[in-house]
Amino acid sequence: MTVQSYDRIGHGKREIFFLNLEDGYFGCQVNDSTDILQLFELSKLCDGRQNCFMGSDELRHELKCTDNCQKEDGSRCQNGACLDGQCHCNDGYGGCNCEVPDENECKYRPCDVFAHCTNTLGSFSCTCYPGYQGDGFHCEGKYKTYLICEMRKKTPKIKKFGMNKLLNQRKSIKNVLLFHI
């Protein structure tokens, strides 16, 4: 999400803002400079205190901040943010209302590059993407995939090919490093 506001003359200004619900944080610029961004826990969203330079963390409508995450037992979203009726936890918490300390093992990327990691309380699971088979820690596709690094004068050009396309392209690619992935 990029937030845009205008100065008195009508020139546009933008603020860098990103939201990572899976890992439990958001980031934004905290002053006029875009050189340094700061990360915040999700619980700082829509809390009535502006943390971001242009206040993008307080845009209740755009972020879909709500107050309806209360459960039947009266418990509320404790260590996270209530967004669109769902409690999203800060990093280090889990449970329906983010009340249970829990490390997100997925942030260490334990699964294969062709798998999705799902954090659960006290554990995690890995599932291969569609078209790939395996246990989630090692996934193989129907077709082998190769990563080609073509060495150029200044920077390498990286391409991803299946074997058939690789064989068709072999005459036009020179100074190549080939990686099977």
N, C-alpha and C positions, 0 to 999 in steps of 0.2 A: 504494500500500500504506500503510495506517495501522497502526501498532503500538500495542497497548494493554497497559498493565501496571497493577497495583493497589498502592496504598499499604497500610500496616498495617491501616487501618480498612476497607479494601475499596472505597474510592472509586477510580473509574477515571481513569487519566491516559492521554493519547494523545500520540504523537509523529508529526509530519509527516515523511513519507519518500516520495520519488518516484525512479523509475528510468527513465532514457532511454537504452536500448541503442543506438538508431539514431545518436544524437549523441555517445555515449561518456561519459556522466556520470551521477551520481546526486546528489540533494540531500536535506538533512534539517536539522532544527533541532539546534543544538549545545549548547543550554542550555534552561532551563525556558520561555523566551519563544518564542512562535511568530511574533514580529515579524520576525525575521531568520533566513533559511535560508542554508546554505552549500552550495556545489557542490563535488563531489569527482570525481576520475578513477575510472573503473570498477575499476582495479587496487587501489583501497583497499577494495573489498568483500571480506569474509571473509579479511582479511590478519592477523587476530589482534589488531588494535588498534582499539578502539572509537572511532570518529570522531563518531557521532551520539549525541545526548543519552541515549537509552535503549538504545543498542546495536543498532538495527535494521540497521545495515550488517554485523553479524556473525551474523545469523540464517541459518546455513548451510542448514538444511532448507527454510525458506520461500523463500530466494533461489535455491535449487537449486545452491549452490556445489559444484563437484566438482573433482577433481584429475586427470581423465582426458582432458585436452586434448593430451597428448603425442603427437607424430607419430611415424611409423616411424623417422625419422632421429634421434629423441631430442630434437628441439626442443620446447620448452614454450611456453605462452601467455606472451609477454614483456611487452607493454605493454597489458594488459587484464585481464579476469577470465574464468575458466573457469566457465561457468554451464550446467548440464545437459548437459555434454559438449561444449559449443561455446565457442570463444574469442571473446569480445566485446571489441572494441578501444576503448582510450581515444581521445578526440578527437585527431586528428593522426596516427593510425596505421592501417594496413591490412595485408592479407595473412592467410594461414591462421592464423598464430600472432601476429599484430599486430607483426611484426618490421620492417615497411617504413614509413618516414615517409610519410604521405599526408594531405593536407588534405581534409576532407569538404566539397566544394563545395555539397552540398545544404543545409548550414546557412545559406547565404545566400539560400535560396528562389529559385533561378533559374527554376523551372518555372511554368507557368500554375497558377492557383489550383485548376483542375480536373484537375490532373495529379500523378502520383507521381514523386518524384525518387529515383533509385537511384545511390548513390555507388559508383564503381569505382576501382581504383588509378590515380591520375593523371587521372581524368576523372569524368564522371557521365552519366546518361541521364534523359530525361523521357518519361513515358508517360501519355497521357490516360486518365482514369478510364473505366470502362465506361459507355456511353451518350454519350460525347464523342468527337469526332474531331479530329485535327490532329497537329502534330509534337511536342507536349508543351510547347512554349513558348507556343503559342496553341491552345487547345482550344475547340471549339464543340459544344454539345449539339444534340439533335434539336429541342428547344424552347428558345426564348430565355428566359433567366431575368432577372428584374428585382428589384432591391433597392429597397424603399420605406422612406423615412425619414419617418414621420409626426411632425410637430412638435407636441409637447405643451407644457404650461406650464413644466415643469421639465426633463424629459429626453425625447429623441426615442425613439419606438418604432420599431424596425426589423423589417421583415417581408420575407420572400423569396417571390416569387410567379412562377408561369409566366404567360404572357400571358392565357390564358383566365380564370384566377382573378382576375387584375388587372382585366380588363374587368368581371367580375361584381361586384367589390368597389368600383369607382370612385365610387359614390354615397355610400358610407359613410366614405370616407377624405377628410379635409380637411387643408389646410396640408401638402402632400406634396412631398418632393423625390424624384425618380425617377432611378435609376441603372440603366443596362443593363450587366450583367456577363457 
